[in-house]
Structures are given as structure tokens and as C-alpha cells.
Amino acid sequence: MKIRLCVSILAIVSAVTITYAVGQSKQRQQGTIVNVQKQDAATPPIRTGTDPVRTPLQSHYYLYNVSVRLNCDVYVGRYETELDNLPSELSANNSVPVRLLKRVMYLDFPGDTVKMQIVHHKVSHEVACDQTVSGK
């Protein structure tokens, strides 16, 4: 009786997990990196004019806002790193496979996937984009 119960629970948990994973994986689309902007950030922020001796230690990291165009949509994803070293794949005019899930964008490079929070989304109003949409 206990073995049947354990097997039943295991089957239910497996079915739910597989269904959830399949629902989360969207099709990859081919996108183009439009722009990359770098920001230097520090935690905690220190107010100007404070005594340098009494300020807390800061942790420096780098934020990159990576704009990716998918058809007529432009998504801006935030890439964070402690190193001042952006992967060469994350450069403007680079074609990249993209997956979107809610507020997260995955850039699938060979051998590596870069996960970024989507911080902005807009629809492009460029002439080429308007022609593509009307041509559908």
C-alpha cells in the first residue's frame, strides 16, 4: 500500500514538473542586438558631500542595458556582472536567438545562455518595420 502511494505521488509530481517546464520554454526567435549601454553601479549608494572616512565599503558592479529587436518589438534587457568585461556576443548588430518568458529574456549563444531581466519594451516605428507588418 505504501509503495503504491509513493509511486502515485512520484507520478503526479513528475507530470506537474514536466508540464510546467514545457509551458515555460518558448520558441526561439532570431533577433538583432541594436544597442548596448554600460552603467557603473555601486552598492550602497553614497551621498555627495559625505565624509569619506565614515562611508561604508562599497561593492562595484556593472550594468549593461542590451536592446534587442524582434520583428517590430525592441526589448531592453539588463545584464549584470561584477567584471568590467562584456561578452563579445553582446555587441551591436549581432544576430542572436532569443526566448522571451514573462519579464525575462534569454539569449541562446552556442554553449552559453545569457539571462536578462526585461526592463523596457517598445514597438519600433521605423519604415522597414512598418512595411514588414503591412506585408504580412
C-alpha positions as CSV (number, residue, x, y, z in Angstrom):
1,M,0.0,0.0,0.0
2,K,2.8,2.4,0.9
3,I,4.7,1.6,-2.3
4,R,1.6,2.4,-4.4
5,L,1.1,5.7,-2.6
6,C,4.8,6.6,-3.1
7,V,4.6,5.7,-6.8
8,S,1.4,7.7,-7.3
9,I,2.8,10.8,-5.6
10,L,6.0,10.5,-7.7
11,A,4.0,10.1,-10.9
12,I,1.9,13.2,-10.1
13,V,4.9,15.3,-9.2
14,S,6.7,14.3,-12.4
15,A,3.7,15.1,-14.5
16,V,3.3,18.5,-12.9
17,T,7.0,19.3,-13.3
18,I,7.2,18.2,-16.9
19,T,4.0,20.2,-17.8
20,Y,5.4,23.3,-16.1
21,A,8.8,23.0,-17.9
22,V,7.1,22.6,-21.3
23,G,4.9,25.6,-20.6
24,Q,7.9,27.8,-19.8
25,S,10.0,27.0,-22.8
26,K,9.0,29.3,-25.7
27,Q,10.2,29.0,-29.2
28,R,13.4,30.8,-30.1
29,Q,13.2,33.7,-32.4
30,Q,16.0,35.3,-34.3
31,G,16.7,38.8,-33.0
32,T,19.3,41.6,-33.5
33,I,21.2,43.4,-30.8
34,V,20.5,47.1,-31.5
35,N,22.4,48.9,-28.8
36,V,24.4,48.2,-25.6
37,Q,24.8,50.8,-22.9
38,K,27.1,50.5,-19.9
39,Q,26.5,51.8,-16.4
40,D,28.8,51.6,-13.4
41,A,26.9,51.0,-10.2
42,A,27.8,50.8,-6.6
43,T,26.0,49.4,-3.5
44,P,25.2,51.0,-1.2
45,P,25.0,54.4,-2.9
46,I,26.9,57.2,-1.1
47,R,25.6,60.7,-0.9
48,T,27.8,63.5,-2.3
49,G,29.5,65.6,0.4
50,T,29.7,62.8,3.0
51,D,32.9,62.2,4.9
52,P,34.9,59.5,3.0
53,V,36.3,58.1,6.3
54,R,32.8,57.4,7.6
55,T,31.3,55.9,4.4
56,P,30.6,52.2,4.2
57,L,32.5,49.8,2.0
58,Q,31.0,49.7,-1.5
59,S,30.6,46.8,-3.9
60,H,31.0,47.9,-7.5
61,Y,29.3,46.1,-10.4
62,Y,28.4,46.9,-14.0
63,L,25.0,47.0,-15.6
64,Y,24.6,46.7,-19.3
65,N,21.2,47.6,-21.0
66,V,21.1,45.4,-24.1
67,S,18.4,46.4,-26.7
68,V,17.3,43.5,-28.9
69,R,14.9,43.9,-31.8
70,L,12.5,41.0,-32.6
71,N,10.4,41.9,-35.7
72,C,8.9,45.3,-34.7
73,D,9.4,44.9,-30.9
74,V,12.5,46.2,-29.1
75,Y,13.2,44.7,-25.7
76,V,15.8,46.1,-23.3
77,G,17.3,43.5,-21.0
78,R,19.6,44.2,-18.1
79,Y,22.8,42.2,-17.9
80,E,24.7,42.5,-14.6
81,T,28.3,41.5,-13.9
82,E,31.0,42.1,-11.3
83,L,33.6,42.3,-14.0
84,D,34.1,45.1,-16.5
85,N,34.1,42.6,-19.3
86,L,31.1,42.3,-21.6
87,P,31.0,39.0,-23.7
88,S,31.8,39.7,-27.3
89,E,28.5,38.1,-28.4
90,L,26.7,41.1,-26.7
91,S,27.6,43.7,-29.3
92,A,25.5,45.8,-31.6
93,N,24.4,44.4,-34.9
94,N,24.9,40.9,-33.7
95,S,22.2,38.3,-34.6
96,V,21.1,36.2,-31.7
97,P,18.5,33.5,-30.9
98,V,16.1,34.9,-28.3
99,R,13.5,33.4,-26.0
100,L,11.0,35.5,-24.0
101,L,9.3,34.4,-20.8
102,K,7.2,36.9,-19.0
103,R,9.7,39.6,-17.8
104,V,12.9,37.6,-18.7
105,M,14.8,37.4,-21.9
106,Y,17.2,34.5,-22.7
107,L,19.9,34.9,-25.4
108,D,21.0,31.5,-26.5
109,F,24.6,31.5,-27.7
110,P,26.4,28.3,-28.6
111,G,27.5,26.8,-25.3
112,D,26.0,29.5,-23.2
113,T,22.7,31.1,-22.3
114,V,22.5,34.7,-21.0
115,K,19.5,35.5,-18.8
116,M,18.4,39.1,-18.6
117,Q,15.5,40.9,-16.8
118,I,13.4,42.9,-19.3
119,V,13.4,46.5,-18.1
120,H,11.7,48.1,-21.1
121,H,9.7,47.1,-24.1
122,K,8.6,49.3,-27.1
123,V,7.2,48.9,-30.6
124,S,9.6,50.2,-33.3
125,H,8.1,52.7,-35.7
126,E,10.8,52.5,-38.3
127,V,9.8,52.5,-42.0
128,A,11.2,49.0,-42.6
129,C,9.3,47.7,-39.6
130,D,6.0,49.2,-40.8
131,Q,6.5,47.7,-44.3
132,T,7.1,44.2,-42.7
133,V,3.9,44.4,-40.6
134,S,1.7,45.6,-43.5
135,G,3.2,43.0,-45.8
136,K,2.0,40.1,-43.6
